Amino acid sequence: MTDSSQNSKKPATQAVTSGRRKAWTGAVVNPPVWRASTHLYDNVADLRAGLSSNADGQFFYGRRGSPTQWSLADALTEMEPGAAGTMLYPSGVAAIACAMLAVLKPGDEVLLTDSSYDPSRSYADAFLKRMGITARYYDPLIGADIGSLFTDKTKAILLESPGSLTFEVQDVPAICSAAKEAGITSLLDNTWATSRFFPALSKGVDISIVAATKYIVGHSDVMMGAATTHDKYWTRLRRTAQRLGQVVSPDDAYLAARGLRTLEVRLKQHEQSALTIAHWLKKRAEVGLVLHPALPDCPGHEVWKRDFNGSSGLFSFQLIDGDEKSRAVFIDSLALFGIGYSWGGFESLALPVDPGKYRTATDWTMKGALVRLHIGLEDPDDLIADLAKAFEHYNNAL
């Protein structure tokens, strides 16, 4: 359902034009919001014919979408080289959960990076366990050596690169190559980079997943997930989502598509501002490591440099002498950074993170306290001034 000519266009043009075929938009610029549960047929013959098809662009019932949802899925597919289709979900966690269910069955084993997003771990350790599916965790820096962990039961690998707390960059091509050789499906949580900075399928990934809540939507007002895949897994991914009743509202799809149009300019600003602030933090006496994939100190930086087209606005840094109390003083003293979960919106956020309690395959040995920042679209000079004042309060609390 995609326009192959889109692949020859530059990313900024793709973000503006993808998914805007006349079949979805008619005579207007944006696809209208089609709010509908029931789709009407002209006659019984048309009703019967509707049962024989299952594709975007063919009305059936509201749960399978309408032009509003189809246009967004179309756009995300066009922006991922090698993709056959995209399914939309009501959250990023739903996308991860449904994609894993599409490729796993009772008795199987799935490998997850030890830097996985906590809800991914919780889902694997609780829900999948109840289904008789075993989850094991691996060192995110294992690279091609992941083959040593494979067993006859290993059927899927869930990667997250970089990790959303500790930002290790995995050697995704090497891991996916080993997986393909063993007949194992690779899934990647690609929320940090999106297809703009990391075209996952072209790097060997089978199913690329994003929490569209974050950079795709970009305005902190919609929950959504998406999973994009190639021909081999497309039918399985689609049918699994439909059988589980996964659907997003047309209003949310409209807002996500509107956010997508400015993705290129927003990501560039997030990237530039985050790098400015990360370099400023590196010069602070209170700060140890700055875990930003574009900086040489970040684990896996060389892989990032080789494989990625850019960096986004999310990273962490170490308060060398900080503890839980002084870190709280630092964060509470910030005026321009909100305290809250998620990221990818226009606003900056700060969050205390404690990776050690989530690790099972690797030890987290970093001393001090870790703070995760999402750098929004405010002027970076104002954000730096805000951080500087927070350091004053932090030093007084030591």
N, C-alpha and C positions, 0 to 999 in steps of 0.2 A: 504493500500500500504506500510505499515511499517513492519519492522522486529521486532517481539515481543521480540527476544532475546536481543535487544538493551537495554531493560529496566533493565536487570540484570547487565549491565556493569557500571563501575564507570564513573563519568562525563567527566574526561579527555579522556577516551577511546571513549565515545559517541561522543565527539566533533570531534574526528579524524575519526571515522568510519561511523558515521551516513550519510545516503543518498548516500553511495558509492557502491550500488549494481551494479553488472555487467551489468544489463539492462541499467543503465545510463552511466557507464564509459567504457564499453567494456574492452579492454586489458590494458588501461592506468590507472594511479592513480586518476586523476581528471576528472570529466565529461567534455567532450569537449564543446566548445561554438557552439551551433546549432543556427545559424542565419537564421531564416526562417519565412516567412509569409504564403506562400502556401505549404501545404503538399499534395503530389501527391498520388493518388489511382491507383491500378492496373487496375480496371475496374469499371463500373457503380454499379455492385453489392456491391463491397467494399465501394464505395462512399455512397450508401444507408445504409449499415451496420454501417458506421461511425456516422450516425445520431442517432442511437439507444443507443449509449454509451456516457458517460460523466465522464471520470476518467483519472487521470494522468497515463501516460504510453500508452495511446491510442491516436494516432495522429488524428487530426481533422482539425485545422486551427491554425496559429501561435498565435492567441490571447489566445488559451488554453494552450500554452506552448509547450515545447520540453524537452528532457532529461536534459538540463541545468537548467531550472526552476524547473522541477519535482524533481530533486535530492536535491535541496535546501529545497523545501517544505517538502520533505520526511525527511530530516535531522531534521528540526525544529519540525516536528510531533514526531519523535522518541525520541527527547529530552524532551518532555512534557508528563509525565505519564498520561495515560487515554485518550490521544488525538486520534481522528479519522482522522483528516486532517488539513492542513494549507493552507491558501490562501495568496498569495503575492500581494503587492500593491506598487505603485510608490513612496509612502511616508508614514510616520507614521500617519499623519493626514488623508490620504486617507483610511488607515486601520481602524482608529477610525470611520470615517464618514460612510464607507460602512458597518461595523459591526453593527452600530446603525440602519442604514436603513434596515438591514436584520431582525431586531426584532421589529421595530416600524412602526406604521401606523398613518394616520391622526386621531386625537382625543385622542391619547395616551399621557401619561406623562412619562418623564424620570427624575430620580433623579441623580444629579451629585455632587460629593464631592466639597466643597467650595475651596479646594486646587488644583482644576483641572488646568491642562495645559491650557494656555490662548487660543490657537487655538481650543481646545475642547469646551470651553465656547462660543467662537465666533460662532462656528458651531451650537451649540445648541440654542443660543439666536437669531441667524439670520436665518440660513437655515432651521432648524427644525421648527422654529416658523412659517415660510412661508408655511410649509406643514401642519400646524395645530397641531403640536406636542408641548406640553408644557414642559419646563425645569424648575425644581426647584432644589435648592442647599441645601446641608446638612452639618452639622459640621463633619469634617473628623474623629473626636474622638467619634462619636455617638455610635458606636458598635451595639449591639443587639437592642438598643432602636430605630433603624431606622424603625422598624415596626410601630411606632407611626406616621410616615409620609406617610404611604401607603394609597392610595385611590383606588377606583375601576378602575381608569384610569392609575394607575402606572403599567407600563409594563416592565421597565428596569431600572437598576442602573449602572452608569458608575463610577467605583472606580479608584483611582490612589494612589498607596501606595508603598513607601512614596510619598508625593507631591513633585513635581520637583523644587519648590522654597522654601517651608517651611518645608518639610520633616516629616510631621506628618505621623506616621505609623498607618494605619487603622486595626481594628480587622476584617480582611477579612473573616475568617471562620464564625464569628458570623453574619456579614451582609449577607453573601451568604446563610446561613442557614435560616435566616428570609425571604429572598427573595424566596428561594425554597418553603418554606411553603405557601407563598402567590402566587406562580405561576409566579414570576417575574424573568426575565432574568438578570443575573449579568455579566457585562463586566469589565475587569480590564486592565488599562494601566500598564503593567508590565515591562516597558522599563528600569527602574533603576536597577532592580534585575535580569531580564531575568529568564528563567526557571531554570537556574543553582542555583540561590540563593533563588528563590521562585517558586516551582512547582505549578502553580496557579490552574490547574484543580483538582489536588488532594486535594486542600484546599477548594474546593466547587465552584470555579469560572466556569461559563459556557463558556465564550469566553475570551481568554487571548491574549492581543494585545501588540506588541512591535514596536517601531520605530527601525527597523533593521539598519537604518542609523547609529545608535550609537554603542553599544557594539558588535552586530553581525558582522557588516562590520568592525568596529574598526580602520579605516584608513582615515576617513573624506573625502572620495572620491566618495561615492555612496549614493543616496537617496532611501530608501526602507522601507516598512512597512510589517507586517505579523500579521495575526490573526489565532489562533489555537483553535480548539474546539472539543467537543466530538460528539458522534453519533447524539444526539438529534438536534443539530443545524448545522451539517456539510453540509447537502444538501442545506439548506436555505442560509447559508453563501456563499457557492460556487456559487449558481445560482444568487444571488444578485450581486456578484462581476462580474460575466460574463455578466449579463445584463447591467451593467454599464460600460462595456468595460475595466475593470481593467486588466492591464498586465504589467509586468516588462520586461526589455530587457534582453536577454540572457547574454550579456556582464556584466550587473550589477549583475545578479544572480551568474555568475561565480566569480566575485570579492567578493560578500557577502559570498559565500561558502568557498572561500579561507580564508577570515577573520575568519569564524567560526572555522576553524581548530586550531587556536591559542587562542580561546576564554578562555579556562581554564587558561592558563598561564598568559594571559593579565589581566583577572579579578582578579587573585590572586595578581598581582603586583599593580593594581589600588587600591585594598582593603588595602594592606599593606602600601603603600605610603600615601594614604588618611588618614588612622588612625594615622600614624606617624605625619602628618602635623596637623590633628585635635587636637591631644593631645598637640602639641607645641603651637597652637593658644590659647588653654585654659589657658595657663600660661602667656599670654600676658596681660599687664595691660589695653591695648586699647580695648580688646575683652570681650564682655559679653557672651551671649549664643553661643555655637557652635552647630548648628542644624545638627547633624550627627546621624542617627538612631542607630548606635552601641554605642553611648555615653548616659549615664543615663539621661542627661538633656533634651534630645530630646523627644518631646511629642510622646507617643506610643512606647517608647523604650522597655518596658516589652513585648509588643506584638512582636516587632522585634526579641527579644531574644527567644521567644517561637516558632516563625513560620519560621524564615529565616535561611538559611544556610551560609550566609555571607553578606558582604556589598560592595558596589561598590565605585567609585571614586568621586561621586558628593555629595556636601554638602554646607551649607551656614554658615556664621558667622556674628555676630553683632558687628559693630563698635559703642561702647557705646556713645561716644560724637560726632560721625560723622554726617555730613549733606551731602547734595548732592554734594557740592563743594569739601569738604575734601575727601569724598569717591572717587570722580573722580581723585583727586590728587593721592590717594593711588593706584588705578587701573592703571592710566596712567604711574606710576613710575615702574611698573612691567616690567621686560625684558624677562622672560621666560614664562610668561602667556600671551597667546593671548587674545584679546578682541573680542568675537564673540558668536553667538548663537550656539546651539547644544552642544554636548558633546559625550563622549564615544570613541573618537579617541585617538591616541597615544600622542597627545599634550595637555598640560595644558591650561586651559582657566579661565578667571575671568570675571564676569559680575555684574553690579549693578542691584539689584532687589528691587522692591517696591510692595510687595504683597497686601498692603492695598487697592489699587485701583481696585483689581480684586475681592475682597470679597463682598458677598451679604448676606450670612447666618450667618457669624461670623465676629467679629471685629478683626482687626489686631492692637494690642496695643503696640507692641514692640517699644521702643524708639531707637534713633540713626539711623544708616544706615546698610542695609544688603548687603553683598557681597556673591555671589555664586561662588564657585570654582569647577572646574573639575580637578582632579589630574591625569595627564597623566603618561607616562612611563619614564620621566626623573628621574635622581637620586634625591631622596627626600631631601638630604642635599643641593643640588643646589637650589631647589625650596624654601627651608626654608631661605637660604641666600638671595634669591631674595625678599621674603616676608619681611624679616627684613629690607632691604634697603627701601622698599616701606613704612614701618611703620615710618622710619626716616622722609621721605618726608611728610607723613600724619601728624605727630606730629608738624612739622614746619608750616603746613597749618592751624592748629587749632587756 
